């Protein structure tokens, strides 16, 4: 099932193939810029670094991934300059940053949709409801809901093998928050990984598999996977650009973020120049990584927010899906 034109998908696949390994160009301890965090956001920041180095060949940009939660640890200890995140910083992480006198600027860079994927030989599941996902992934389902028929009565009585992001992942936090209803709460009898390619390999080899991760990973592996439509009550919807922009792929649509160390920004001209180039251009090329651009209004507001050096989080440490990113940025601008 294709979510875009063939050229779009193939281009996304080609670029993500280049970007999905750890960045081999810059590994020096004394890199000009050190970025870590979300493996969902990693391909975007890696592509931004690649583009920046085309005209700034001496810049050393070390881009890695350890998961959103994993990345906030060193960031709040002052060890990295940028933390990629697929969810807003939470209250505990904000406290850790404050304890270490790390002020940060929070900037949305793109939109993502959490994709629910299966093996391409799966000929029974084409869509799934939010209620079915909740029943399947709740803690009480562990060892209890183990077959496809238990999820939907007209699905086959075959084992269901679950795959998903690990507990250091912001995607896991977001998914559990909006599906199960409690962040970091789910059944644990599933194959978990921070490495998307490990999940892709597992699902693409197992006809009875179902998994979740950011839609960019689906776009980069569309020939090996099938994506399900998600029904939140108004009919099944694919996680494509049109649905994300229209707000109809809910509640699994979310913004992606950069967190920039404010002190490092003040002391490092290369960091400032890189982030400005990143934010100024990302809307034009982010689709090539499989993710979706912010609206022009949100992009302009995000760049203005960065230029004004507004520190802190828009979200006050809480996961929220009630406001559009435009509304959040307008609110943030009005309160400064």
C-alpha positions as CSV (number, residue, x, y, z in Angstrom):
1,X,0.0,0.0,0.0
2,X,1.6,3.3,-1.1
3,X,1.2,6.5,0.8
4,X,2.7,8.7,-1.8
5,X,3.9,8.8,-5.4
6,X,6.5,6.2,-6.4
7,X,9.2,8.9,-6.9
8,X,8.5,10.3,-3.4
9,X,8.7,6.9,-1.7
10,X,11.8,5.8,-3.6
11,X,13.6,9.1,-2.9
12,X,12.7,8.8,0.8
13,X,14.0,5.2,0.8
14,X,17.2,6.1,-0.8
15,X,18.0,9.0,1.5
16,X,17.0,7.0,4.6
17,X,19.2,4.2,3.5
18,X,22.1,6.6,3.6
19,X,21.0,8.2,6.9
20,X,19.9,5.2,9.0
21,X,23.3,4.1,10.2
22,X,25.3,6.1,12.7
23,X,27.0,9.1,11.2
24,X,30.4,8.0,10.1
25,X,31.7,11.4,9.0
26,X,32.1,13.1,12.3
27,X,33.1,11.0,15.4
28,X,35.6,13.2,17.0
29,X,35.2,13.9,20.8
30,X,35.8,17.6,20.1
31,X,33.1,17.8,17.4
32,X,31.8,21.3,16.8
33,X,28.3,20.1,17.4
34,X,27.1,17.0,19.3
35,X,23.6,15.8,18.7
36,X,21.9,12.7,20.2
37,X,18.4,11.5,21.0
38,X,15.5,10.2,19.0
39,X,16.1,7.6,16.3
40,X,12.9,8.9,14.7
41,X,14.4,12.4,14.3
42,X,17.9,11.1,13.6
43,X,17.4,10.9,9.8
44,X,16.3,14.5,9.7
45,X,19.2,15.9,11.8
46,X,21.6,13.6,9.9
47,X,20.3,15.0,6.6
48,X,20.5,18.6,7.9
49,X,24.2,17.9,8.9
50,X,24.9,16.4,5.4
51,X,23.5,19.5,3.7
52,X,25.3,21.9,6.0
53,X,28.6,20.2,5.4
54,X,28.3,20.7,1.6
55,X,29.0,24.4,2.1
56,X,30.8,24.2,5.5
57,X,33.2,21.4,4.9
58,X,35.3,22.0,8.0
59,X,32.3,21.7,10.4
60,X,32.4,18.6,12.6
61,X,28.9,17.4,13.4
62,X,28.5,14.3,15.5
63,X,24.9,12.9,15.1
64,X,23.9,9.8,17.0
65,X,20.7,8.2,18.4
66,X,19.9,6.6,21.7
67,X,16.2,7.3,21.9
68,X,14.5,10.4,23.1
69,X,14.6,9.4,26.7
70,X,18.2,8.2,26.3
71,X,19.2,11.4,24.7
72,X,17.8,13.7,27.3
73,X,20.2,12.2,29.9
74,X,23.4,13.5,28.5
75,X,21.7,16.7,27.2
76,X,20.5,17.7,30.7
77,X,24.0,16.9,32.0
78,X,25.4,19.5,29.5
79,X,27.2,16.8,27.4
80,X,25.4,17.4,24.1
81,X,24.4,20.5,22.2
82,X,21.2,19.2,20.5
83,X,18.8,16.6,21.7
84,X,16.5,15.2,19.0
85,X,13.1,14.3,20.5
86,X,9.9,12.7,19.2
87,X,7.9,14.0,22.2
88,X,8.1,17.1,24.5
89,X,10.6,17.1,27.4
90,X,8.9,15.7,30.5
91,X,8.9,17.2,34.0
92,X,11.6,14.9,35.4
93,X,13.9,15.8,32.5
94,X,13.2,19.5,33.0
95,X,14.2,19.1,36.6
96,X,17.4,17.4,35.6
97,X,18.3,20.2,33.2
98,X,17.5,22.8,35.9
99,X,19.7,20.9,38.4
100,X,22.6,21.2,36.0
101,X,21.8,24.8,35.0
102,X,21.1,23.7,31.4
103,X,18.7,26.1,29.8
104,X,17.3,25.0,26.4
105,X,15.4,26.2,23.4
106,X,12.6,23.9,22.2
107,X,11.9,24.1,18.5
108,X,9.5,21.9,16.4
109,X,10.9,20.9,13.1
110,X,8.5,18.5,11.4
111,X,5.4,16.4,11.7
112,X,5.3,12.7,12.1
113,X,2.6,10.0,12.2
114,X,3.0,6.8,14.2
115,X,2.5,4.0,11.7
116,X,0.9,0.6,12.6
117,X,2.5,-1.9,10.3
118,X,2.3,-5.6,9.4
119,X,3.9,-8.2,7.1
120,X,2.9,-7.8,3.4
121,X,1.6,-11.4,3.4
122,X,-1.0,-10.4,6.0
123,X,-4.2,-10.7,4.0
124,X,-6.7,-10.1,6.8
125,X,-5.8,-6.9,8.5
126,X,-6.2,-3.6,6.5
127,X,-7.3,-1.3,9.4
128,X,-7.4,-1.3,13.2
129,X,-9.4,0.8,15.6
130,X,-8.0,2.8,18.5
131,X,-10.0,0.6,20.9
132,X,-8.5,-2.5,19.4
133,X,-5.0,-1.0,19.8
134,X,-5.7,-0.1,23.4
135,X,-7.0,-3.6,24.2
136,X,-4.0,-5.2,22.4
137,X,-1.2,-3.0,24.0
138,X,-2.6,-2.5,27.6
139,X,-0.7,-4.1,30.5
140,X,-3.6,-6.5,31.1
141,X,-3.2,-7.9,27.6
142,X,0.2,-9.5,28.4
143,X,-0.1,-13.3,28.1
144,X,-3.8,-12.9,27.5
145,X,-4.4,-11.4,24.1
146,X,-2.1,-13.6,22.0
147,X,-4.0,-14.2,18.8
148,X,-5.3,-12.1,15.9
149,X,-8.9,-13.4,16.5
150,X,-8.8,-12.0,20.0
151,X,-8.3,-8.6,18.6
152,X,-11.1,-8.8,16.0
153,X,-13.4,-11.8,15.7
154,X,-13.2,-12.2,11.9
155,X,-9.4,-12.3,12.0
156,X,-7.7,-15.7,12.0
157,X,-7.0,-17.8,15.1
158,X,-3.2,-17.3,14.6
159,X,-0.6,-16.0,17.0
160,X,0.0,-12.3,17.0
161,X,3.7,-11.3,17.5
162,X,4.2,-7.7,18.6
163,X,7.1,-5.3,17.8
164,X,7.6,-1.7,18.9
165,X,9.9,1.0,20.1
166,X,11.9,0.4,23.3
167,X,11.4,2.2,26.6
168,X,14.1,4.8,25.9
169,X,12.1,5.9,22.9
170,X,9.9,9.0,22.7
171,X,7.7,7.1,20.3
172,X,7.0,4.5,23.0
173,X,6.1,7.3,25.4
174,X,3.8,9.0,22.9
175,X,2.2,5.7,21.7
176,X,1.5,4.6,25.3
177,X,0.2,8.0,26.3
178,X,-2.3,8.4,23.5
179,X,-3.3,4.7,23.1
180,X,-3.0,3.1,26.5
181,X,-3.8,6.3,28.3
182,X,-0.7,6.3,30.5
183,X,2.8,7.1,29.5
184,X,5.3,4.3,29.8
185,X,2.6,1.8,30.5
186,X,2.0,-1.2,28.2
187,X,2.3,-4.9,28.0
188,X,6.0,-5.9,28.0
189,X,5.8,-9.2,26.1
190,X,6.8,-7.7,22.8
191,X,10.0,-7.3,20.8
192,X,11.3,-3.9,21.7
193,X,14.2,-2.0,20.1
194,X,15.6,1.5,19.7
195,X,16.9,0.5,16.3
196,X,14.2,0.9,13.7
197,X,16.0,-1.4,11.2
198,X,15.9,-4.2,13.8
199,X,12.1,-3.8,14.0
200,X,11.7,-3.6,10.3
201,X,13.8,-6.8,9.9
202,X,11.7,-8.6,12.5
203,X,8.3,-7.6,11.1
204,X,9.2,-8.2,7.5
205,X,10.3,-11.7,8.4
206,X,7.1,-12.6,10.3
207,X,3.7,-12.9,8.6
208,X,2.0,-12.8,12.1
209,X,3.7,-9.6,13.2
210,X,2.3,-6.2,14.1
211,X,4.4,-3.2,15.1
212,X,4.6,0.5,15.5
213,X,7.1,3.2,14.8
214,X,7.3,6.6,13.0
215,X,5.9,6.7,9.5
216,X,9.3,7.7,8.0
217,X,10.5,4.2,8.7
218,X,7.6,2.8,6.8
219,X,8.3,5.1,3.8
220,X,11.9,3.9,3.8
221,X,10.9,0.2,3.9
222,X,7.5,0.3,2.1
223,X,8.3,-2.8,-0.1
224,X,8.9,-4.9,3.0
225,X,5.9,-3.8,5.1
226,X,2.2,-3.1,4.9
227,X,0.7,-0.1,6.8
228,X,-2.7,-0.3,8.4
229,X,-5.4,2.4,8.4
230,X,-6.3,3.6,11.9
231,X,-9.9,4.3,12.9
232,X,-10.4,6.7,15.7
233,X,-14.2,6.8,15.3
234,X,-14.6,8.6,11.9
235,X,-13.5,5.8,9.6
236,X,-10.1,4.3,8.8
237,X,-7.4,6.8,7.8
238,X,-3.9,6.3,6.3
239,X,-0.9,8.1,7.9
240,X,-0.2,10.3,4.9
241,X,0.6,14.0,4.4
242,X,-3.0,14.9,3.6
243,X,-4.3,13.3,6.8
244,X,-1.6,14.8,9.0
245,X,-2.2,18.3,7.6
246,X,-6.0,17.9,7.9
247,X,-5.7,16.6,11.5
248,X,-7.6,13.4,10.6
249,X,-5.0,10.8,11.5
250,X,-5.6,11.1,15.2
251,X,-4.4,10.6,17.9
252,X,-1.2,9.3,16.3
253,X,0.0,12.6,14.7
254,X,2.7,14.5,16.5
255,X,5.4,17.1,16.1
256,X,9.1,16.4,16.2
257,X,11.5,18.6,18.1
258,X,15.0,19.9,18.5
259,X,16.2,20.9,22.0
260,X,19.2,23.2,21.8
261,X,21.5,24.0,24.8
262,X,21.2,27.8,25.2
263,X,24.6,28.3,26.7
264,X,26.3,26.2,24.0
265,X,24.4,28.3,21.4
266,X,25.8,31.5,22.9
267,X,29.4,30.2,22.9
268,X,29.4,28.4,19.6
269,X,28.9,30.2,16.3
270,X,28.9,27.0,14.3
271,X,26.0,25.7,16.4
272,X,24.0,28.8,15.8
273,X,24.7,28.9,12.1
274,X,23.8,25.2,11.7
275,X,20.5,25.5,13.6
276,X,19.5,28.5,11.6
277,X,20.3,26.7,8.3
278,X,18.4,23.6,9.6
279,X,15.3,25.6,10.5
280,X,15.4,27.8,7.5
281,X,15.5,24.9,5.0
282,X,13.9,21.8,6.7
283,X,10.5,22.6,5.4
284,X,11.7,22.3,1.8
285,X,13.5,19.0,2.1
286,X,12.1,17.1,5.1
287,X,9.7,15.1,2.8
288,X,12.7,13.4,1.3
289,X,13.4,11.8,4.7
290,X,9.8,10.4,4.8
291,X,8.5,12.9,7.4
292,X,6.1,15.8,6.9
293,X,6.7,19.6,6.9
294,X,5.2,22.0,9.4
295,X,2.8,24.4,8.0
296,X,4.3,27.6,6.7
297,X,2.8,29.5,9.7
298,X,4.3,27.0,12.2
299,X,7.7,27.0,10.4
300,X,7.9,30.8,10.5
301,X,6.8,30.8,14.2
302,X,9.4,28.2,15.1
303,X,12.2,30.1,13.4
304,X,11.1,33.3,15.1
305,X,11.0,31.5,18.5
306,X,14.6,30.3,17.9
307,X,15.8,33.8,16.9
308,X,14.3,35.3,20.0
309,X,16.1,32.7,22.2
310,X,13.0,31.8,24.1
311,X,14.1,29.2,26.7
312,X,11.9,26.5,28.3
313,X,9.2,24.2,27.0
314,X,5.8,25.1,25.5
315,X,4.3,22.0,27.2
316,X,5.3,22.4,30.8
317,X,6.5,18.8,31.1
318,X,3.2,17.3,30.0
319,X,2.2,15.4,26.9
320,X,-0.6,17.2,25.1
321,X,-2.5,16.3,21.9
322,X,-5.2,18.9,22.3
323,X,-3.5,21.8,20.6
324,X,-2.1,22.2,17.1
325,X,1.5,23.1,16.9
326,X,0.5,26.4,15.4
327,X,-1.7,27.1,18.5
328,X,1.1,26.1,20.9
329,X,3.7,28.4,19.1
330,X,1.2,31.3,19.1
331,X,0.6,30.8,22.8
332,X,4.3,30.6,23.5
333,X,5.0,33.8,21.6
334,X,2.2,35.6,23.4
335,X,3.5,34.7,26.8
336,X,7.0,35.8,26.2
